[in-house]
Amino acid sequence: MTWEVLSIIGTIAFAISGAIIAMEEEYDILGVYILGIVTAFGGGAIRNLLIGVSVTELWEQSTLFHIALFAMTIVFLFPQRLLKHWHIWGNLTDAIGLSAFAIQGALYADNMGHPTSAVVVAAVLTGSGGGIVRDLLAGRKPLVLRSEIYAFWAIIAGILIGFDVVEQPAELYVLFIAIVILRVLSYTFNWHLPNRSLKTPAKDKTFKA
């Protein structure tokens, strides 16, 4: 039951996220549907390739495809005045999708008997893979590689599930809520992982007499 619920939550959240970004980039309705589908199912496809599951299994999820199409259609028909405030809610739905799919991906790999390392990779790819493909198709730098702490929370989910720290449905739902909250705190308070830039500082071009 937990698996199905997380799959539905993640699919809706990422389908909406992809559709909104397509509309921000002024794509037509076909572009909206393509970007939404890629965001919702791209991470699972990448995960399946790496853990030895046939990608064709995605096509057996007809119910989730219908849910994604319905969610994108609703968003496309939303009044313009409501969509103008999407930046407030866009990060939230992305956080929900990240959390739901990271846990779902980790459970998938764990149930197949893969080692913890593979469980962590599955969590990261399922939680952020679709978003990476979405950003690339939208001509943007991938959010997961440049923004506030993002994929790190998926890694935490993979570790906790891989080491069987979190197993019961109630524990998984608590983990889901915790990751959403941590991701929201990340972009609210601008938390970043350490980074180094190789760019040289721009020279001061101020004219001096």
Disulfide bonds with the S-S distance in Angstrom:
none
